[in-house]
Amino acid sequence: MMETDYKKIIKDTAVRLGFDYCGVAIAAFLEDDAKRLDKWLSQGLHGTMSYMERYFDLRVNPKKLMPSARSVITLLKNYYPAQLQKNNAPKISKYAYGKDYHFVIKQQLKIFLTDLQDQIGSFEGRGFVDSAPVLERAWAVKSGLGWVGKNGNLITPKTGSFFFIATLITDLPLLADTPFVHDFCGTCNRCVDACPTQAILPNKEIAANQCIAYFTIELKDLLPSYEVKEKLNNWMFGCDICQDICPWNRFAKAHEEEQFTPIPEILNLSTQEWQEMTKEIFNKVFKKSALKRAKFDKIKNNLR
C-alpha cells in the first residue's frame, strides 16, 4: 500500500473516532522552535515551572523520544462547551468543564493506534497528550492545521482555538501535509489589549509567569501581591480571556464529546458555595476533573 493510502486511512480513522482535525508532518529536528524555546527559558518566562527546563532535546527532536520515528501525526479535539457558567460563578477555564482531557484523549489515542495497526499492520507508535516533552503546537503548524496566534494558542481558520492537541509519533513513512504558513492575526491586538496581567508579549512570546492560568494553577505559593489578586477578574482556575476575545473564536462550535459534558457544580455553584465546600466533597465531585491539578487548598486560596 502506498504512503498516501496510509494517510487516507489515518485521517478517516481520526474522524470516525471523534477527532476534529488530523495532519501529518515529517519527524525531524525542530530547529527554529529550539531557538525560540531556548530564548524563552533563558528569559525565565516559565516562572516556577521547572519541568519546562527538563528534557530540552526531547522536546525539539522526536527521534530522541522514539529513535525509529519517521512521521508525526497531530490530532485536534474540540472542547468548546454548549453551556457556559453562571455569571456570578467563580470562573473556570472551559477546558476543565468536564472529565480531565488527559484521561479522555489518552484512552482515545490508544484506540486510534490499535485501530490503525489493525488496518495497516504492525508499526510502532507513541502517543502524547500534554504529558510529555512534545511541542504540540509546532507539530500542528507543520501538519497544516493552523497557526500560532499572538496569545500562544493554535488557531484553526474554520473553528478557532478551543481544541486539545494530541500527538502520535510513528515509524510509518507518510507523505507530509503542507505546513500552515499564513498568519491571520494580522494587526489585530485584541488578546494583547485584553490580558489583565500583560502576559502577552511582542513576537508571540508569552510571559507564562504573568498569566492568570499560571497564578491559579501552576504557582504553588500564595499569590505574589494584592495587585495580582485584583487582576484575576474572578478567575478561580485557568483563564480564557485571550481566547474569548479572539475574533476567530466566533466560529467555535459546541463539541460532541460526551465525556466533556460540564460537571453541574462547575456551571452552577456560587462563590459562597465554593467557599463552604469541604475537601471531602471537592475530592468526590472533582475526582476525574482537571481541577484536581490545582488541589483543594490552591482552589480555596484562589477564592480568597
Buried (B, 14 or more C-beta within 10 A) or exposed (E): EEEEEBBEBBBEBBEEBBBBBBBBBBBBEBEEBBEBBEEBBEEEBBBBBEEBEEBBEBBBBBBBBBEBBBBBBBBBBBBBBEEEBEEEBBBBBBBBBBBBBBBBBBEBBEEBBEBBEEEBEEBBBBBBBBEBBBBBBBBBBBBBBBBBBBBBBBBBEEBBBBBBBBBBBBBBEBEBBEBBEEEEBEEBEBBBEBBBBEBBBEEBBBBBBBBBBBBBBBBEEEBEEEEBEEBBEEBBBBBBBBBBBBEBBEEBEEBEBEBBBBBEBBBEBEEEEBEEBEEEEBEEBBEBBBBBBBBBEBBBBBBE
